[in-house]
Amino acid sequence: MTRIAILTPTITSADAVSNDVLAMERLLIERGHQVRMFAENANVTGKQIQPPPAALSYLRRPEDVLIYHHSIGWDGIETVKSASCRKIVKYHNVTPPEFFEGVSEQHQSLCQRGRSQLEDIVQCQPELYLAASAFNKADLTAAGSQEEKTLVVAPFNQADRLQAGAADFEILDRYGDCRINLLTVGGVRPNKGHADLIEAFATYYYHFNGQARLFIVGAENKAFAPYAAMLRQVIDSWSIDGQIVFTGEVSDEALKSYYLLADALLMTSEHEGFCVPLVEAMAMKVPIVAYASTAIPETVRDAGLIWDERDPYLMAQSIEFLATNEPAKMALVQRGAQRYEECFSNHAIEKHFLDVTSRAGFQF
C-alpha cells in the first residue's frame, strides 16, 4: 500500500480538472492505496479535503507519492517544492493570460503566474510528468522537463456517467421539437471563442435553416461579465436572441438531455489543453464540427469535421452537410464512438495511466 496525496488548487463539480482528480483518487483507493486530497478551495460533498500545507505532515516517508495537478497559478506550488517524497505532475495547461486582458485582471495575473510556475515545477524534479495532450507536453518540455519523463495521459472524465445516468425529461419535452439543435459545452470564458460560434450559428440560421437553435451550456463567472456582455451585443447585432439559449451550469441529468437533443456539437474555442466536451460528444454519439485550435485536432482526429480556417460559412456548410447527409453523419458518429471506447473511456484511461506510471517505477 502506498500513501498518496493528490494536490490541486480547487476541487469542484462540473470541472474537468476536478473530474480527473476525483477519478484518480477513486482508482487508487480501489487498488488498495491510502489516498487523501488537498486543495485550497473545495465544494464536493462526501469528501474530506484538507488545505495544501497539511499534505506535508501526511507525506512522511520518501516512498510516499505527491500527485500535483497544475492548471493555474497559486501559492500551493510551495507544497510541491517542500515535499520530500516521490512526485508526479499532471499538467492540464494554463490558459494564456492575454485572453483575459481587459476582462479580468485577476485571471490575467493568475494565468501569467501559472505559466511562469512551470519552470518552478521542473526545478522540483518530479519523477514523472503526465500531460493531458501532446499539445500540453510541448509546454512542459519547453520549460525544461525531460522528454523521457514527460508522457501523455488523457484526463479521466464523466462521459461514462453521462451514458449510464438519467436524463432531464422536462428539458427533452421543452426542446424536443422539429428544430435543428446545435450545442456547445464549456464555461463562458474569453478563450472559448463564443463570438466566432455565434457568427457561425447566425450564418447557418440565415443561409440554411431558420428553424435552428443553439444551446450554450456552461457556467458564467461574474469575473468575466464584460466578455458575457460583449457576447450579448454580438447576438443582438445578428437579431438572433430568441434562437440562442444560455443554460448556465447544469446538472448531469440536464447535460445528458442537451447531448441527446443535439444534432451537432460545435467547438470554436481558441485555446484548449484537451477539451473534454469533445469526448462527451463522442460517447453520446453526437457529431462534431470544430475549428482546429490548439489540442482540438489531437483529441478529435478523424471523428469530426475539423477546419484550420476560422470561416463561419464553412462551419455553417458543415452543419448543413451533416443535417442532410445521414450516412456521413453516422460514419462520424461511429468513428467517434470507437475513438471514445479505445482511447477516452475511463477504462482505457485507467489502463494507460497504470501502464505509464508502472514504467516510471510507481506500483499503483
N, C-alpha and C positions, 0 to 999 in steps of 0.2 A: 504493500500500500504506500502510495506517495502522497505527501502533504502538498497541496496545490492552492495557490492564491490567484484569483483572476481579478485584475485591476483595470478599471476604466473610469472616465470622468462621470458618466451618467448611465443609469440603467432605468429604462422606462418602457412603457408599452408603445406599440406601433413604431418601432425604431429599428433599423436594420442592424446597427452595431449591437444593440441590446439583445436582439434575437440571436445573433451569433454568440454572444456571451452566455446567454441562458441555456442555449442548446449545448454549448461546450461544457458548461457546468453539469448538465444532466448526463451527458455521455460519460464524463469522467467519474461521476458518482456511481453510475451503473456498472462501471468497470472496477469498482471497489476502492476508489481513492477517496481521501479526505479533502474536500474542496470547500473553500469559502470565497465569497465575492466581496470586493471592496470598491466603493465608489463615493464620489463627493455628493452626488445627488441621486436619489432613487425613489420610485413610486410604484414598484411592483408589489402586489400583495403576496403574502405567504413566503417571503424570502427574508432572511436575516442578512442585511448588507451593512458592512461596517465602514467607517471612514478610512481613507487610504493609509494614514500613518499606522493604523492598527495591524496592517499586514506585516510590519517589521517584527513585531513581537510574535506573530503567528509563524513566520518563516524562521525557524530556529536553527535548522541544520543545512549544511552546504548542499545536501542532496534534495532538499525541497525545491519546488518549482514556482516561479512567478510568471504568469502569462499576462502580458500587458497589451491592451487594445488601444491603439493610437488613432485618433480621428480629429483632434483639435488641440490647441494649446491650453495647458493648465499646470498648476503647481504640483500635481501628483507625480510628475516626472521625477521629483526628488526622491520619492519612494523607490522608484526603479533604480536610481543611482545608488541608493543606500543599501538595498537588499544584498545580502551575502549568500546567494543561492544561485541555482541554475535559472536562466531567463529565456523566455520566448516572447517575441514581439509580433503581434498581429497588426498589420497596417491596413487600414480601411481607406486611406487617402485623406488629405486635408484640402478643403475647397480653397482655391486660390483667393487671396484676400481682395483682389481687385473687383470681384463680383459684388462686394459689399460696400464699395466706395460710394458715398453719398446716400447710402441706405441705412447702414448700421455701423457706426464707428466701433462699437464693442465687438461685433463679429469680425470686422476687418482686422482688429488688433489680435483677437484670439486666433484667427487663421494665420496671420503673419507669424505669431509665436509658434503655432503648431508646425508650420513649415520649418522654422529655424530649429525646433527641437529634434528634428530628425537626426541632426549631427550629434546632439547630446545622447540620443538613444544609441547611436552607433558606438559612441565612446563608452557606453556601459558594457560593451562586448557581449551581447546575448549569444547564447549557443545556437539559436535558430531564429530566423525571420520568416514569418508567414505573410505573404502579400495576397490580398483578395483577388488580384488580377495581375497579369503581366504588365499592364499599364502602371499599376502601383509599384510593382517590383522595380521599375526603372527609377522611381523616386528614391527608393532605398539604396540602390547601387550607386546612384549619383551622390548620395550623402556619405558613401563610403562603406556600405555593407559588403561583405564578401559574397561573390557570386554563388559559391558552393553552399553557403549557409542561408541563401535567400531563395525561397521556393514559393510557388503559387498554390494556395488552397482557397477555394471559393468559400464564402461565408455560409454558415447554416442559415436556414430561412424558415418561414412559416407556410410554405406552399402546401406541404402535406397536411397541415392543419386546415387550410382552406378547402382542400379536396374533401376531407373527411367531415368537415363541420356543416352545420345547418346554415341555410340562407335566411335573409330577412324577407319574408313574403310580402310585407307591406310595400317595400321598395320594388319588388318584382311586379306587384299589382299596379303600382303607380306609373311605372315606366314601361311596362310590357305591352307596348302598342306596336304599330307597324313602322315606326320610325327607325332610321339608322342611328344606333347608339355608339358613339366614339368615346374613348376613355383615356385618361392619363392618370397615373398614380404617383404621388410623391409630394413632399411638403412644398408649400407655396413660398419658394426661396429664389433669390436673384440668379442663381446658377442654373435654374431649371428651364429657362428658355420659353416661358409661357407666352410671351409676345409673339414668337415665331409660331407656336402652337395655335394661337388664336387666329393669326393671319392664314395659316394653312386650313383651319376649320372654316373660316369665312369664305375662302376661295372655293372649298368643296361645297359649302352651303349655297353660294350664289351661282356657281357654274355647273354643278352636277345634281344636287339633291336638296331642295328647300325644305325637306322633312327631316333633316339631320339634327342630332342633339349631341352636345359634348359634356361629359362629366369630368370635372377636375377634382379628384379625390386626394385630399391631403390636408394636414393641419396648416392653419395660418398663424404665424408668430407675430405678436404685436410689434416686435422689433423691426419687422420688415413691412410695416404699414405703408411707407412710401412706394415700395415695389407693388404691393397689392392695389394701391390707389392708381398707379400707372396702368396696371392691367385693366382695371375698370374703365379707364379712359380709352384704352385701345378697343375694348368691347363696344363702348358707346360709339366710337368713330365708325365702326362697322355696322352699327344698328342690329346687333345680334344678341342683345342682353337676354331675351327670352329663350334663347336656344342653348345657353351655357349654364350649367349647374355647378356651383362651388359647394361641395358637400362638407368641407371641414374634415377634421379627424373622425374616423368611423370605426365601428366595431368590426370584429372578424366576420360576423354574420352579414353586415351591410357590405363589407368589401367583397365578400363572395358574390353577393347579389349583383354588384356592379360589373364584376367579371362575367357573370352569367348573362347579363344584358348586353355586353359589349360585342359589337361587330368587328372591332379592331382596337388594339392598344396603340396610341400614338406617343412617341417619345422624342421630344425636341430639345432635351437638356443639353446645355453647353459644357457641363463637366460632371462626369460620373466615374467613381473609382471601381464600380462593379455594376450597379443598377438592379436591385432585387426585383422591382416590379416586372422586369423582362422575364425573369424566372417564373414569377407567379403567373404571368400570361401564358407561358409555355405549358405550365402544369394545368392551367384551367382551359387550355385549348382555345386561346384567343390569338388570332394572327397579329403580327407586329409590323408597324411601319415606323421607321425611326431615321433620324439624322445620325451620321457616322461620327459622333463626337467621342473623344477620349476612350473609355473602356467599352462603349456600347457595341461596336462591331465584334470585339473579342467575346463578349457574353452571348451575343445572338448567333454569330456566324451565318449559316445558311438557313436559319429558322425564321427569317423575317425579311422584309423589304427594307434594306438599309442604303441610304443615299449620302454620298460625300457632299453633294451640293445642297445648301440650305435654300431650297426652292419651294415656295408654298404651292405652286401649281403642280409640281412633280409629286408632292405629297398628296395633294387632292386627287390627282390622277391615280395614284396608288390605292387610295381608299376606294375609288370607283371601280378600279380593276378587281379588287377583292370582293366588292359588293355584287359584281355582275359576272364573276368567273368562279363558280363554286369549285371546280376541280383544282384550280390553282390555290384557292383559299385552303382547301382541305389538305393539299400537299404541304403547305407551310405549317398548318396545324399539326400534321403528323410528324414533320421534322422537328417541330418544337417539342412535342410530347416525348419523342425519342431522346432529344438532347437533354431534356429535363431528367428523365429516368437515368440516363447514363452518366450525366455529369453533375447535376444540381439537386437531385433528390437528397434528403438528409442521409439516407443510407449510403449513397455514393460518396457524399462529402465525408461522412464518418470513416469510411474505408480509406479514403485518400489521406485524411488527417492522421489517422493511426499509422499508416504506412510511412508518411513523411516524418512524423515525429520519431518513429522507431528507427528509421535510418539515421536520424540525428542523435540517437542514443537515449531517447526518452521511452521508457517502458510503460506506456499507458494502456 
